[in-house]
Amino acid sequence: MPQEISFNDFFAKVKTEFAKNGIAIPEDMEMIELAHMECVEEGASIDEFIQRMLAEYKGSTE
């Protein structure tokens, strides 16, 4: 079941997952804020949403 997450928790999770994948966190905080809002609006699983972010950031969208 999708859960809501605060921006700070979302950012911490994004930062951790990007680091695990050897990717620097985007410096554009507005982009991360928009991603958080999109995740909440979609009611998406946070982990799945972050994996999609990683794929898009790497340029390998499915």
C-alpha positions as CSV (number, residue, x, y, z in Angstrom):
1,M,0.0,0.0,0.0
2,P,1.4,3.4,-0.9
3,Q,2.3,5.6,2.0
4,E,2.7,9.3,2.3
5,I,6.2,10.6,3.2
6,S,7.5,13.9,4.3
7,F,9.8,15.8,2.0
8,N,12.7,15.4,4.4
9,D,12.2,11.6,4.6
10,F,11.8,11.4,0.8
11,F,15.0,13.4,0.3
12,A,16.9,11.2,2.6
13,K,15.7,8.1,0.8
14,V,16.5,9.6,-2.6
15,K,20.0,10.7,-1.4
16,T,20.7,7.2,-0.1
17,E,19.5,5.4,-3.2
18,F,21.4,7.7,-5.6
19,A,24.5,7.2,-3.5
20,K,24.1,3.4,-3.6
21,N,24.0,3.7,-7.4
22,G,27.0,5.9,-7.6
23,I,25.0,8.9,-8.8
24,A,25.4,12.4,-7.3
25,I,22.2,13.9,-6.0
26,P,20.8,16.5,-8.3
27,E,21.7,20.0,-7.0
28,D,18.3,21.4,-8.2
29,M,16.2,21.1,-5.1
30,E,13.1,22.2,-6.9
31,M,13.4,19.1,-9.1
32,I,13.4,16.9,-6.0
33,E,10.5,18.8,-4.5
34,L,8.5,18.3,-7.7
35,A,9.4,14.6,-7.6
36,H,8.1,14.4,-4.0
37,M,4.9,16.1,-4.9
38,E,4.4,13.8,-7.9
39,C,5.1,10.7,-5.8
40,V,2.5,11.8,-3.3
41,E,-0.1,12.8,-6.0
42,E,0.3,9.4,-7.7
43,G,0.0,7.5,-4.4
44,A,3.0,5.6,-5.7
45,S,5.2,3.2,-3.8
46,I,8.1,5.3,-2.6
47,D,10.7,2.7,-3.5
48,E,9.2,2.1,-7.0
49,F,9.0,5.8,-7.6
50,I,12.7,6.3,-6.6
51,Q,13.7,3.4,-8.9
52,R,11.9,5.2,-11.8
53,M,13.7,8.4,-10.9
54,L,17.0,6.6,-11.0
55,A,16.2,5.0,-14.4
56,E,15.2,8.4,-15.8
57,Y,18.3,10.0,-14.4
58,K,20.5,7.3,-15.9
59,G,18.6,7.8,-19.2
60,S,17.3,4.3,-19.4
61,T,13.5,4.8,-19.0
62,E,11.4,1.7,-19.6
